[in-house]
């Protein structure tokens, strides 16, 4: 019975992870208007699933880390009720955040549940391993993302201008272009949009785009392609980094195996994203900072780079924190950051770990009596 509870709890955690995390890789595509919500979600689902399937070959160390080995007593890591309580604690934490539309870290929820369940089982906690192997990567990775974005965005912007690529705003009625204005004149664009709306009797939308050529290719289409590829890289990296953390909890279930665990978890993560991603998608895409196509590419490039490197060296970073960190850095660089929402997200990050610990402890106390 406990094995069945473990499998269900782990898959619920995977579903919650997909609902809260899947869209984060493509949030810049939706936020910049490069893709519609449905197209962006489809791209996120496919690339995340590929990352999940690759995880079994490249991220085996993360499987071991999130089984609790070295963090709690050895005999506890082979306990089905401990693994099930970790899955329940982490899953409930992420589902709660998803319900209110807050992009939180599944990694934080899992680490909290690992600690809370261990304490409820009266296990010793290896705080040295907790600090070096878990807290240090989790705490430093968002700052690395902010710093890299602040460094790379001006460099990419300078390179674009050196190549003769300009940024402009298209005022459009439906698909019809009405007027083109330089993107440096944001106030003018808004005023002209209001005037043209009266003139045409329709809503005039402002669409950012790039004009010129890069290496003999049309700049706008080239940058859009790079943006889409960078979003796919982030989603792939997220599947690569998050799947083994959840699949580790299924290692106690007989006859599933490493590949079976990763494949099953990856599939349920994909379903969670398709069904319940909308609220977090709107927060990530529209409520942290405004962005255009090139800015979105920069944020995705930084996120994907950090998460892929972290997965390669078995560092349990949070894709949520890294992707949000790159958006925070983008907002600071462009001075378009919405700091009230950023403060709310930071507050949600602070409470994720203790909530995960409390729910993990409560789950263990219940399951250990079954």
KOLBALUM-191656 format. One record per residue (C-alpha): residue in three letters; chain; x, y, z. Coordinates in steps of 0.25 Angstrom, whole numbers, padded with zeros to 4 digits. Each point is the difference from the previous one (the first is absolute). Layout:
+------+-------+-------+-------+-------+
! resn ! chain !  east ! north !    up !
+------+-------+-------+-------+-------+
!  ALA !     A !     X !     Y !     Z !
...
+------+-------+-------+-------+-------+
This chain:
+------+-------+-------+-------+-------+
! resn ! chain !  east ! north !    up !
+------+-------+-------+-------+-------+
!  UNK !     A !  0000 !  0000 !  0000 !
!  UNK !     A !  0011 !  0010 !  0004 !
!  UNK !     A !  0007 ! -0003 ! -0014 !
!  UNK !     A ! -0013 !  0004 ! -0007 !
!  UNK !     A ! -0001 !  0012 !  0009 !
!  UNK !     A !  0015 !  0003 ! -0004 !
!  UNK !     A ! -0003 ! -0001 ! -0015 !
!  UNK !     A ! -0012 !  0009 !  0001 !
!  UNK !     A !  0007 !  0010 !  0008 !
!  UNK !     A !  0012 !  0001 ! -0009 !
!  UNK !     A ! -0009 !  0001 ! -0012 !
!  UNK !     A ! -0008 !  0011 !  0007 !
!  UNK !     A !  0013 !  0007 !  0002 !
!  UNK !     A !  0004 ! -0001 ! -0014 !
!  UNK !     A ! -0014 !  0006 ! -0004 !
!  UNK !     A !  0002 !  0011 !  0009 !
!  UNK !     A !  0014 !  0003 ! -0005 !
!  UNK !     A ! -0005 !  0000 ! -0015 !
!  UNK !     A ! -0012 !  0010 !  0004 !
!  UNK !     A !  0010 !  0009 !  0007 !
!  UNK !     A !  0012 ! -0001 ! -0008 !
!  UNK !     A ! -0002 ! -0004 ! -0014 !
!  UNK !     A ! -0003 !  0013 ! -0006 !
!  UNK !     A !  0011 !  0007 !  0006 !
!  UNK !     A !  0010 ! -0003 ! -0011 !
!  UNK !     A ! -0010 !  0006 ! -0010 !
!  UNK !     A ! -0005 !  0011 !  0008 !
!  UNK !     A !  0008 !  0010 ! -0008 !
!  UNK !     A ! -0006 ! -0005 ! -0013 !
!  UNK !     A ! -0014 !  0003 !  0005 !
!  UNK !     A !  0004 !  0013 !  0007 !
!  UNK !     A !  0007 !  0006 ! -0012 !
!  UNK !     A ! -0011 ! -0004 ! -0009 !
!  UNK !     A !  0009 ! -0009 ! -0008 !
!  UNK !     A ! -0010 ! -0012 !  0002 !
!  UNK !     A ! -0014 ! -0002 !  0004 !
!  UNK !     A ! -0003 ! -0007 !  0013 !
!  UNK !     A ! -0003 ! -0013 ! -0006 !
!  UNK !     A !  0012 !  0000 ! -0010 !
!  UNK !     A !  0009 !  0003 !  0012 !
!  UNK !     A ! -0006 ! -0010 !  0009 !
!  UNK !     A !  0002 ! -0011 ! -0011 !
!  UNK !     A !  0014 !  0004 ! -0002 !
!  UNK !     A !  0003 ! -0001 !  0015 !
!  UNK !     A ! -0007 ! -0013 !  0001 !
!  UNK !     A !  0008 ! -0007 ! -0011 !
!  UNK !     A !  0014 !  0006 !  0004 !
!  UNK !     A ! -0003 ! -0003 !  0015 !
!  UNK !     A ! -0004 ! -0015 ! -0003 !
!  UNK !     A !  0013 ! -0001 ! -0008 !
!  UNK !     A !  0008 !  0005 !  0012 !
!  UNK !     A ! -0007 ! -0010 !  0009 !
!  UNK !     A !  0004 ! -0012 ! -0009 !
!  UNK !     A !  0014 !  0005 ! -0001 !
!  UNK !     A !  0001 !  0002 !  0015 !
!  UNK !     A !  0002 ! -0015 !  0003 !
!  UNK !     A !  0013 !  0000 ! -0008 !
!  UNK !     A !  0006 !  0013 !  0004 !
!  UNK !     A ! -0006 !  0003 !  0014 !
!  UNK !     A !  0002 ! -0013 !  0008 !
!  UNK !     A !  0007 !  0008 !  0012 !
!  UNK !     A ! -0013 !  0008 !  0002 !
!  UNK !     A ! -0008 ! -0013 !  0001 !
!  UNK !     A !  0009 ! -0004 !  0012 !
!  UNK !     A !  0000 !  0014 !  0006 !
!  UNK !     A ! -0015 !  0001 !  0001 !
!  UNK !     A ! -0002 ! -0014 !  0006 !
!  UNK !     A !  0005 !  0006 !  0013 !
!  UNK !     A !  0013 ! -0008 !  0000 !
!  UNK !     A !  0010 !  0007 !  0009 !
!  UNK !     A ! -0010 !  0010 !  0005 !
!  UNK !     A ! -0008 ! -0009 !  0010 !
!  UNK !     A !  0003 ! -0013 !  0006 !
!  UNK !     A !  0003 ! -0011 ! -0010 !
!  UNK !     A ! -0011 ! -0010 !  0004 !
!  UNK !     A ! -0010 !  0012 ! -0002 !
!  UNK !     A !  0003 !  0001 ! -0014 !
!  UNK !     A ! -0004 ! -0014 ! -0003 !
!  UNK !     A ! -0014 !  0003 !  0007 !
!  UNK !     A ! -0012 !  0001 ! -0009 !
!  UNK !     A ! -0008 !  0008 !  0010 !
!  UNK !     A !  0012 !  0010 !  0000 !
!  UNK !     A !  0001 !  0001 ! -0015 !
!  UNK !     A ! -0016 !  0002 ! -0001 !
!  UNK !     A !  0000 !  0011 !  0010 !
!  UNK !     A !  0011 !  0007 ! -0007 !
!  UNK !     A ! -0008 ! -0001 ! -0013 !
!  UNK !     A ! -0013 !  0005 !  0007 !
!  UNK !     A !  0006 !  0011 !  0008 !
!  UNK !     A !  0007 !  0006 ! -0013 !
!  UNK !     A ! -0012 ! -0003 ! -0009 !
!  UNK !     A ! -0010 !  0007 !  0009 !
!  UNK !     A !  0010 !  0012 !  0002 !
!  UNK !     A !  0001 !  0002 ! -0015 !
!  UNK !     A ! -0015 ! -0002 ! -0003 !
!  UNK !     A ! -0003 !  0011 !  0011 !
!  UNK !     A !  0009 !  0010 ! -0007 !
!  UNK !     A ! -0006 ! -0004 ! -0014 !
!  UNK !     A ! -0014 !  0002 !  0005 !
!  UNK !     A !  0004 !  0015 !  0004 !
!  UNK !     A !  0008 !  0002 ! -0013 !
!  UNK !     A !  0014 !  0001 !  0007 !
!  UNK !     A !  0012 ! -0006 ! -0007 !
!  UNK !     A !  0007 ! -0007 !  0011 !
!  UNK !     A !  0011 ! -0010 !  0000 !
!  UNK !     A ! -0003 ! -0015 !  0000 !
!  UNK !     A !  0014 ! -0002 !  0005 !
!  UNK !     A ! -0002 !  0008 !  0012 !
!  UNK !     A ! -0013 ! -0007 !  0003 !
!  UNK !     A !  0007 ! -0014 ! -0001 !
!  UNK !     A !  0012 !  0005 !  0009 !
!  UNK !     A ! -0010 !  0005 !  0010 !
!  UNK !     A ! -0008 ! -0014 ! -0001 !
!  UNK !     A !  0013 ! -0008 !  0001 !
!  UNK !     A !  0004 !  0008 !  0013 !
!  UNK !     A ! -0014 !  0000 !  0006 !
!  UNK !     A ! -0003 ! -0015 ! -0002 !
!  UNK !     A !  0014 ! -0003 !  0005 !
!  UNK !     A ! -0002 !  0008 !  0013 !
!  UNK !     A ! -0014 ! -0006 !  0002 !
!  UNK !     A !  0007 ! -0014 ! -0001 !
!  UNK !     A !  0010 !  0005 !  0011 !
!  UNK !     A !  0011 ! -0002 ! -0010 !
!  UNK !     A !  0013 !  0008 !  0001 !
!  UNK !     A !  0002 !  0010 ! -0011 !
!  UNK !     A !  0013 !  0002 ! -0007 !
!  UNK !     A !  0000 !  0015 !  0001 !
!  UNK !     A !  0014 !  0001 ! -0007 !
!  UNK !     A ! -0005 ! -0007 ! -0012 !
!  UNK !     A ! -0013 !  0008 !  0000 !
!  UNK !     A !  0008 !  0013 !  0000 !
!  UNK !     A !  0010 ! -0004 ! -0011 !
!  UNK !     A ! -0008 ! -0009 ! -0009 !
!  UNK !     A ! -0013 !  0007 !  0001 !
!  UNK !     A ! -0001 !  0014 !  0006 !
!  UNK !     A !  0013 !  0005 ! -0006 !
!  UNK !     A ! -0004 ! -0003 ! -0015 !
!  UNK !     A ! -0015 !  0005 !  0003 !
!  UNK !     A !  0004 !  0013 !  0006 !
!  UNK !     A !  0011 !  0004 ! -0009 !
!  UNK !     A ! -0006 ! -0004 ! -0014 !
!  UNK !     A ! -0010 !  0012 !  0000 !
!  UNK !     A !  0011 !  0010 !  0002 !
!  UNK !     A !  0008 ! -0007 ! -0011 !
!  UNK !     A ! -0012 !  0002 ! -0009 !
!  UNK !     A ! -0002 !  0014 !  0004 !
!  UNK !     A !  0015 !  0004 ! -0002 !
!  UNK !     A !  0001 ! -0008 ! -0013 !
!  UNK !     A ! -0012 !  0007 ! -0006 !
!  UNK !     A !  0005 !  0014 !  0004 !
!  UNK !     A !  0013 ! -0003 ! -0007 !
!  UNK !     A ! -0005 ! -0007 ! -0012 !
!  UNK !     A ! -0012 !  0009 ! -0004 !
!  UNK !     A !  0008 !  0012 ! -0002 !
!  UNK !     A !  0010 ! -0008 ! -0008 !
!  UNK !     A ! -0011 ! -0006 ! -0009 !
!  UNK !     A ! -0006 !  0013 ! -0002 !
!  UNK !     A !  0013 !  0007 ! -0004 !
!  UNK !     A !  0003 ! -0012 ! -0010 !
!  UNK !     A ! -0014 !  0002 ! -0006 !
!  UNK !     A !  0002 !  0015 ! -0002 !
!  UNK !     A !  0014 ! -0003 ! -0006 !
!  UNK !     A ! -0006 ! -0009 ! -0010 !
!  UNK !     A ! -0009 !  0011 ! -0004 !
!  UNK !     A ! -0013 ! -0007 !  0005 !
!  UNK !     A ! -0010 !  0010 !  0005 !
!  UNK !     A ! -0012 ! -0002 !  0010 !
!  UNK !     A ! -0013 !  0006 ! -0005 !
!  UNK !     A ! -0015 ! -0001 !  0004 !
!  UNK !     A ! -0011 ! -0004 ! -0010 !
!  UNK !     A ! -0013 !  0007 !  0003 !
!  UNK !     A ! -0010 ! -0011 ! -0006 !
!  UNK !     A ! -0015 ! -0002 ! -0002 !
!  UNK !     A ! -0002 ! -0015 !  0000 !
!  UNK !     A !  0011 ! -0004 ! -0009 !
!  UNK !     A !  0001 !  0013 ! -0008 !
!  UNK !     A !  0012 !  0009 !  0002 !
!  UNK !     A ! -0005 !  0014 !  0002 !
!  UNK !     A !  0013 !  0008 !  0005 !
!  UNK !     A !  0014 ! -0003 !  0004 !
!  UNK !     A !  0007 !  0007 !  0011 !
!  UNK !     A !  0014 ! -0001 !  0006 !
!  UNK !     A ! -0001 ! -0008 !  0013 !
!  UNK !     A !  0008 !  0011 !  0007 !
!  UNK !     A ! -0013 !  0008 ! -0001 !
!  UNK !     A ! -0009 ! -0008 !  0009 !
!  UNK !     A ! -0009 !  0012 !  0005 !
!  UNK !     A ! -0001 !  0004 ! -0015 !
!  UNK !     A ! -0005 ! -0014 ! -0003 !
!  UNK !     A ! -0010 !  0000 !  0010 !
!  UNK !     A ! -0006 !  0014 ! -0004 !
!  UNK !     A !  0000 ! -0004 ! -0015 !
!  UNK !     A ! -0007 ! -0013 !  0004 !
!  UNK !     A ! -0011 !  0007 !  0007 !
!  UNK !     A ! -0002 !  0010 ! -0011 !
!  UNK !     A !  0000 ! -0011 ! -0011 !
!  UNK !     A ! -0010 ! -0008 !  0008 !
!  UNK !     A ! -0010 !  0012 ! -0001 !
!  UNK !     A !  0003 !  0002 ! -0015 !
!  UNK !     A ! -0002 ! -0015 ! -0004 !
!  UNK !     A ! -0011 ! -0003 !  0010 !
!  UNK !     A !  0008 ! -0013 !  0005 !
!  UNK !     A !  0011 ! -0003 !  0011 !
!  UNK !     A !  0014 !  0003 ! -0005 !
!  UNK !     A !  0010 ! -0009 !  0006 !
!  UNK !     A !  0015 !  0003 !  0002 !
!  UNK !     A !  0009 ! -0012 ! -0004 !
!  UNK !     A !  0015 !  0001 !  0002 !
!  UNK !     A !  0009 ! -0005 ! -0011 !
!  UNK !     A !  0014 !  0001 ! -0006 !
!  UNK !     A !  0004 !  0006 ! -0013 !
!  UNK !     A !  0013 ! -0003 ! -0008 !
!  UNK !     A !  0008 ! -0012 ! -0004 !
!  UNK !     A !  0010 ! -0009 !  0008 !
!  UNK !     A !  0010 ! -0008 ! -0007 !
!  UNK !     A ! -0008 !  0002 ! -0013 !
!  UNK !     A ! -0013 ! -0005 !  0007 !
!  UNK !     A ! -0012 !  0008 !  0004 !
!  UNK !     A !  0002 !  0005 !  0014 !
!  UNK !     A ! -0014 ! -0002 !  0005 !
!  UNK !     A ! -0002 ! -0014 ! -0004 !
!  UNK !     A !  0014 ! -0004 !  0004 !
!  UNK !     A ! -0002 !  0006 !  0014 !
!  UNK !     A ! -0013 ! -0007 !  0001 !
!  UNK !     A !  0006 ! -0013 ! -0003 !
!  UNK !     A !  0011 !  0002 !  0010 !
!  UNK !     A ! -0010 !  0004 !  0010 !
!  UNK !     A ! -0008 ! -0013 ! -0002 !
!  UNK !     A !  0012 ! -0009 !  0000 !
!  UNK !     A !  0004 !  0007 !  0013 !
!  UNK !     A ! -0014 ! -0003 !  0006 !
!  UNK !     A !  0002 ! -0014 ! -0004 !
!  UNK !     A !  0013 ! -0001 !  0006 !
!  UNK !     A ! -0006 !  0005 !  0014 !
!  UNK !     A ! -0011 ! -0010 ! -0001 !
!  UNK !     A !  0009 ! -0011 ! -0003 !
!  UNK !     A !  0010 !  0004 !  0011 !
!  UNK !     A ! -0012 !  0000 !  0010 !
!  UNK !     A ! -0004 ! -0014 ! -0004 !
!  UNK !     A !  0014 ! -0004 !  0001 !
!  UNK !     A !  0002 !  0006 !  0014 !
!  UNK !     A ! -0014 ! -0002 !  0006 !
!  UNK !     A ! -0004 ! -0014 ! -0004 !
!  UNK !     A !  0011 ! -0008 !  0007 !
!  UNK !     A ! -0004 !  0007 !  0013 !
!  UNK !     A ! -0014 ! -0005 ! -0001 !
!  UNK !     A !  0004 ! -0014 ! -0006 !
!  UNK !     A !  0009 ! -0002 !  0012 !
!  UNK !     A ! -0012 ! -0002 !  0009 !
!  UNK !     A ! -0005 ! -0012 ! -0009 !
!  UNK !     A !  0013 ! -0008 !  0001 !
!  UNK !     A ! -0006 ! -0007 !  0012 !
!  UNK !     A ! -0012 ! -0005 ! -0009 !
!  UNK !     A !  0004 ! -0014 ! -0006 !
!  UNK !     A !  0001 ! -0003 ! -0014 !
!  UNK !     A !  0000 !  0015 ! -0005 !
!  UNK !     A !  0015 !  0003 ! -0001 !
!  UNK !     A !  0007 !  0012 ! -0003 !
!  UNK !     A ! -0004 !  0002 ! -0015 !
!  UNK !     A ! -0015 ! -0004 !  0003 !
!  UNK !     A !  0000 !  0010 !  0012 !
!  UNK !     A !  0005 !  0012 ! -0008 !
!  UNK !     A ! -0009 ! -0003 ! -0012 !
!  UNK !     A ! -0012 ! -0001 !  0009 !
!  UNK !     A !  0003 !  0012 !  0007 !
!  UNK !     A !  0003 !  0008 ! -0013 !
!  UNK !     A ! -0013 ! -0004 ! -0006 !
!  UNK !     A ! -0008 !  0004 !  0013 !
!  UNK !     A !  0008 !  0013 !  0000 !
!  UNK !     A ! -0004 !  0003 ! -0014 !
!  UNK !     A ! -0015 ! -0003 !  0003 !
!  UNK !     A !  0001 !  0010 !  0013 !
!  UNK !     A !  0005 !  0011 ! -0009 !
!  UNK !     A ! -0011 ! -0002 ! -0011 !
!  UNK !     A ! -0011 !  0000 !  0010 !
!  UNK !     A !  0003 !  0010 !  0011 !
!  UNK !     A !  0011 !  0010 ! -0005 !
!  UNK !     A ! -0008 !  0012 ! -0003 !
!  UNK !     A !  0001 !  0008 !  0013 !
!  UNK !     A !  0015 ! -0002 !  0002 !
!  UNK !     A !  0002 !  0003 ! -0015 !
!  UNK !     A ! -0007 !  0014 !  0001 !
!  UNK !     A !  0008 !  0003 !  0013 !
!  UNK !     A !  0014 ! -0003 ! -0007 !
!  UNK !     A ! -0004 !  0005 ! -0014 !
!  UNK !     A ! -0007 !  0013 !  0004 !
!  UNK !     A !  0002 !  0004 !  0014 !
!  UNK !     A !  0015 !  0001 !  0003 !
!  UNK !     A !  0005 !  0009 ! -0011 !
!  UNK !     A ! -0004 !  0004 ! -0015 !
!  UNK !     A !  0009 ! -0006 ! -0010 !
!  UNK !     A !  0003 ! -0001 ! -0015 !
!  UNK !     A !  0005 ! -0011 ! -0008 !
!  UNK !     A !  0015 !  0003 !  0002 !
!  UNK !     A ! -0002 !  0002 !  0015 !
!  UNK !     A ! -0007 ! -0013 !  0001 !
!  UNK !     A !  0011 ! -0007 ! -0008 !
!  UNK !     A !  0010 !  0005 !  0010 !
!  UNK !     A ! -0008 ! -0005 !  0012 !
!  UNK !     A ! -0002 ! -0014 ! -0006 !
!  UNK !     A !  0015 ! -0001 ! -0004 !
!  UNK !     A !  0004 !  0003 !  0015 !
!  UNK !     A ! -0010 ! -0009 !  0006 !
!  UNK !     A !  0003 ! -0012 ! -0009 !
!  UNK !     A !  0015 !  0002 !  0001 !
!  UNK !     A !  0000 !  0000 !  0015 !
!  UNK !     A ! -0010 ! -0012 !  0002 !
!  UNK !     A !  0007 ! -0009 ! -0010 !
!  UNK !     A !  0014 !  0002 !  0006 !
!  UNK !     A ! -0007 ! -0002 !  0014 !
!  UNK !     A ! -0006 ! -0013 ! -0005 !
!  UNK !     A !  0013 ! -0005 ! -0006 !
!  UNK !     A !  0007 !  0002 !  0014 !
!  UNK !     A ! -0012 ! -0005 !  0008 !
!  UNK !     A ! -0003 !  0013 !  0007 !
!  UNK !     A ! -0014 !  0001 !  0004 !
!  UNK !     A ! -0004 !  0014 ! -0005 !
!  UNK !     A ! -0014 !  0005 ! -0001 !
!  UNK !     A ! -0004 !  0003 ! -0015 !
!  UNK !     A ! -0010 !  0009 !  0006 !
!  UNK !     A !  0010 !  0008 !  0007 !
!  UNK !     A !  0009 !  0001 ! -0011 !
!  UNK !     A ! -0010 !  0004 ! -0010 !
!  UNK !     A ! -0006 !  0010 !  0009 !
!  UNK !     A !  0014 !  0005 !  0003 !
!  UNK !     A !  0003 !  0002 ! -0014 !
!  UNK !     A ! -0014 !  0008 ! -0002 !
!  UNK !     A !  0004 !  0008 !  0013 !
!  UNK !     A !  0013 !  0004 ! -0007 !
!  UNK !     A ! -0007 !  0003 ! -0012 !
!  UNK !     A ! -0010 !  0009 !  0007 !
!  UNK !     A !  0012 !  0007 !  0007 !
!  UNK !     A !  0008 !  0002 ! -0013 !
!  UNK !     A ! -0012 !  0006 ! -0008 !
!  UNK !     A ! -0006 !  0007 !  0013 !
!  UNK !     A ! -0014 ! -0007 ! -0004 !
!  UNK !     A !  0000 ! -0009 !  0012 !
!  UNK !     A ! -0013 ! -0001 !  0008 !
!  UNK !     A !  0006 !  0000 !  0014 !
!  UNK !     A ! -0013 ! -0003 !  0008 !
!  UNK !     A ! -0002 ! -0013 ! -0007 !
!  UNK !     A !  0015 ! -0003 !  0001 !
!  UNK !     A ! -0001 !  0002 !  0015 !
!  UNK !     A ! -0012 ! -0009 !  0001 !
!  UNK !     A !  0007 ! -0011 ! -0008 !
!  UNK !     A !  0012 !  0001 !  0010 !
!  UNK !     A ! -0009 ! -0001 !  0011 !
!  UNK !     A ! -0006 ! -0013 ! -0005 !
!  UNK !     A !  0014 ! -0005 ! -0002 !
!  UNK !     A !  0003 !  0002 !  0015 !
!  UNK !     A ! -0012 ! -0007 !  0005 !
!  UNK !     A !  0001 ! -0012 ! -0010 !
!  UNK !     A !  0010 ! -0008 !  0008 !
!  UNK !     A ! -0006 !  0001 !  0014 !
!  UNK !     A ! -0014 ! -0003 ! -0006 !
!  UNK !     A !  0006 ! -0012 ! -0007 !
!  UNK !     A !  0007 ! -0005 !  0013 !
!  UNK !     A ! -0014 !  0002 !  0008 !
!  UNK !     A ! -0008 ! -0008 ! -0011 !
!  UNK !     A !  0011 ! -0011 ! -0001 !
!  UNK !     A !  0000 ! -0002 !  0015 !
!  UNK !     A ! -0015 !  0000 !  0001 !
!  UNK !     A !  0000 ! -0010 ! -0012 !
!  UNK !     A !  0010 ! -0009 !  0007 !
!  UNK !     A ! -0007 !  0000 !  0013 !
!  UNK !     A ! -0013 ! -0005 ! -0007 !
!  UNK !     A !  0007 ! -0010 ! -0010 !
!  UNK !     A !  0009 ! -0006 !  0011 !
!  UNK !     A ! -0013 ! -0005 !  0007 !
!  UNK !     A ! -0006 ! -0007 ! -0011 !
+------+-------+-------+-------+-------+
